[in-house]
Amino acid sequence: MTLNMNPSDDRSRSDQIAQILEDQILTGRFAPGARLDEASLAEEHRVSRTPIREAFQRLAQSGLVVQQPRRGVFVRTSSAVEILEMFEVMAELESVCGRLAARRATDAAIAELRAINAECRAAREANDVDLYYQKNGIFHHLLYAQSGNRFLEQEAARLHRRLKPYRRMQLFLRGRLKQSMDEHEAIVEAIAAGDAPRAAELLRDHVAVQGEKFHHVMSHLPDA
């Protein structure tokens, strides 16, 4: 067992472990209802228990696991209908964020959106899905902040955490990375132009999960 002395190293390692566990849950290594054993996972990943506990907290925020006092951490079962309903709400929340951001974003904020979008573009050109996913998250949180509505920002961020694993899975669709990047470009231009209806429409379409994309996400989930 390896003890990390630097707290920032612990945090980085817990993020890595959370992503690994996320993948293993979505691809079926850990079935719905399965208990995640803290001790065995710490041994498997050669870390102390602290990064494992922190990884569990991240997974709980995403809704992938539930933490039950005195019993442990268990893989949560999410139905296809529940996930679709969450995506529908997320699409509407982001649509409102886009509409308000087009009206309220400052020149400095728009420059910041363009900068993170450039980092998304570099990740796409490198075909680095994980890096794109990371930068994409920053892009969306910037949009929430530029809505100028703190309550809306917090609600959008909360639901974003719940949907993170499923949003990430979509990026592995053939051609989806380029499509997502093209959508980002159009969103930023609409906000920069102050076109609120266009920004709202683009963000709603960007988030909505329907047809083939939703079925593809479901194909990566273990049977409930």
C-alpha positions in Angstrom: 0.0 0.0 0.0 1.4 3.4 -1.0 0.8 6.5 1.1 0.7 9.8 -0.8 2.2 12.6 1.4 1.2 15.5 -0.9 -2.6 16.2 -0.6 -2.7 17.4 -4.2 -1.3 14.0 -5.3 -4.0 12.3 -3.3 -6.6 14.4 -5.1 -5.2 13.7 -8.5 -5.0 10.0 -7.8 -8.6 9.9 -6.5 -9.8 11.6 -9.7 -8.0 8.9 -11.7 -9.5 6.1 -9.6 -13.0 7.7 -9.9 -12.7 7.6 -13.7 -11.5 4.0 -13.7 -14.3 2.9 -11.4 -16.8 4.9 -13.5 -15.7 3.0 -16.6 -15.8 -0.3 -14.8 -19.4 0.3 -13.5 -20.6 1.4 -17.0 -19.0 -1.5 -18.7 -20.3 -4.1 -16.2 -17.3 -5.1 -14.0 -19.4 -4.0 -11.1 -23.0 -4.9 -11.5 -26.0 -2.8 -10.2 -26.3 -3.5 -6.4 -22.7 -4.7 -6.1 -20.7 -3.5 -3.0 -17.5 -1.7 -3.7 -14.9 -2.8 -1.1 -12.7 0.0 0.1 -9.9 -2.2 1.3 -9.5 -4.4 -1.8 -9.7 -1.4 -4.1 -7.0 0.4 -2.1 -4.8 -2.7 -2.5 -5.6 -3.1 -6.2 -4.7 0.6 -6.9 -1.8 0.6 -4.5 -3.0 3.6 -2.6 -4.2 4.4 0.9 -7.9 4.3 1.6 -8.2 8.1 1.4 -8.1 8.4 -2.4 -10.6 5.5 -2.6 -13.0 7.3 -0.2 -12.6 10.5 -2.2 -13.3 8.6 -5.5 -16.5 7.2 -3.9 -17.6 10.7 -3.1 -17.2 11.7 -6.7 -19.1 8.7 -7.9 -21.9 9.4 -5.4 -22.1 13.0 -6.8 -22.6 11.5 -10.3 -25.3 9.2 -9.0 -23.4 6.0 -9.9 -23.1 4.8 -6.3 -24.9 5.2 -3.1 -23.2 5.4 0.3 -25.1 3.6 3.1 -24.0 4.3 6.7 -22.4 1.2 8.4 -23.1 -0.9 5.2 -20.7 0.5 2.6 -20.9 1.8 -1.0 -23.1 0.1 -3.6 -23.5 0.5 -7.3 -26.7 2.4 -8.0 -29.2 1.2 -10.6 -30.3 3.9 -13.1 -33.0 3.0 -15.6 -32.9 4.2 -19.2 -36.0 6.2 -18.6 -34.5 8.0 -15.6 -31.4 8.9 -17.6 -33.4 10.2 -20.5 -35.5 12.3 -18.2 -32.4 13.8 -16.6 -31.0 14.6 -20.1 -34.2 16.3 -21.0 -34.0 18.5 -18.0 -30.3 19.2 -18.6 -31.0 20.3 -22.1 -33.6 22.8 -20.9 -31.3 24.1 -18.1 -28.4 24.6 -20.5 -30.7 26.2 -23.0 -31.7 28.9 -20.4 -28.0 29.3 -19.5 -27.2 29.9 -23.2 -30.0 32.4 -23.6 -29.0 34.4 -20.6 -25.3 34.2 -21.4 -26.0 35.7 -24.8 -27.5 38.7 -23.1 -25.2 39.0 -20.1 -21.7 37.7 -21.0 -18.9 40.3 -20.9 -16.2 40.6 -23.6 -13.8 39.1 -21.1 -16.1 36.1 -20.5 -16.5 35.5 -24.2 -12.7 35.6 -24.6 -12.5 33.0 -21.9 -15.0 30.8 -23.7 -13.0 31.1 -26.9 -9.8 30.2 -25.0 -11.3 27.0 -23.5 -12.9 26.2 -26.8 -9.5 26.4 -28.4 -8.3 23.8 -25.8 -11.3 21.6 -26.7 -10.3 21.9 -30.4 -6.7 20.9 -29.7 -8.0 17.8 -27.8 -10.2 16.9 -30.7 -7.4 17.3 -33.2 -5.3 15.0 -31.1 -8.3 12.6 -30.8 -7.9 12.6 -27.1 -11.4 11.8 -25.8 -10.5 12.0 -22.1 -8.9 15.5 -22.5 -11.7 16.7 -24.6 -14.2 15.5 -21.9 -12.2 17.4 -19.2 -12.1 20.6 -21.3 -15.7 20.2 -22.3 -16.7 20.2 -18.7 -14.9 23.5 -18.1 -16.6 25.0 -21.2 -20.1 24.1 -19.9 -19.4 25.4 -16.4 -18.2 28.7 -17.8 -21.5 28.9 -19.7 -23.5 28.3 -16.5 -21.6 31.0 -14.7 -22.2 33.5 -17.6 -25.9 33.1 -17.2 -25.6 35.6 -14.4 -28.1 33.6 -12.3 -26.4 31.9 -9.4 -29.3 29.6 -8.6 -29.4 28.4 -12.2 -25.7 27.9 -12.3 -25.8 25.7 -9.2 -28.7 23.6 -10.4 -27.1 23.1 -13.8 -23.8 22.2 -12.2 -25.5 19.7 -9.9 -27.3 17.9 -12.7 -24.1 18.0 -14.9 -22.4 16.0 -12.1 -25.1 13.4 -12.2 -24.9 13.0 -16.0 -21.1 13.2 -16.4 -20.5 9.5 -16.9 -23.2 9.3 -19.6 -22.1 12.4 -21.4 -18.6 11.0 -21.5 -19.7 7.7 -23.1 -21.3 9.6 -26.0 -18.0 11.1 -27.0 -16.8 7.6 -28.2 -19.4 7.5 -30.9 -17.7 7.6 -34.3 -17.7 11.2 -35.5 -19.2 12.5 -32.2 -16.1 14.4 -31.2 -16.0 16.5 -34.3 -19.8 17.1 -34.1 -19.5 18.2 -30.5 -16.7 20.6 -31.4 -18.7 22.1 -34.3 -21.6 22.6 -31.9 -19.2 24.4 -29.5 -18.0 26.8 -32.2 -21.6 27.7 -33.1 -22.6 28.2 -29.5 -19.8 30.6 -28.8 -20.5 32.6 -32.0 -24.2 32.9 -31.0 -23.3 34.1 -27.5 -20.7 36.5 -28.9 -23.3 37.9 -31.3 -25.8 38.3 -28.5 -28.3 36.0 -30.3 -30.2 34.6 -27.3 -32.7 32.5 -29.2 -30.0 30.9 -31.3 -27.7 30.2 -28.3 -30.7 28.6 -26.5 -31.6 26.4 -29.4 -28.0 25.3 -30.0 -27.4 24.3 -26.4 -30.7 22.4 -26.2 -29.7 20.4 -29.3 -26.1 19.9 -28.0 -27.3 18.3 -24.8 -30.4 16.4 -25.9 -29.9 12.6 -26.1 -32.2 10.9 -28.6 -32.4 8.1 -31.1 -29.1 6.5 -32.0 -27.0 8.5 -29.5 -29.1 7.5 -26.5 -29.3 3.8 -27.6 -25.5 3.9 -27.9 -25.1 5.1 -24.4 -27.5 2.4 -23.2 -25.5 -0.3 -24.9 -22.6 0.6 -22.6 -24.7 0.1 -19.4 -25.1 -3.2 -17.6 -28.6 -4.6 -17.7 -30.7 -3.5 -14.8 
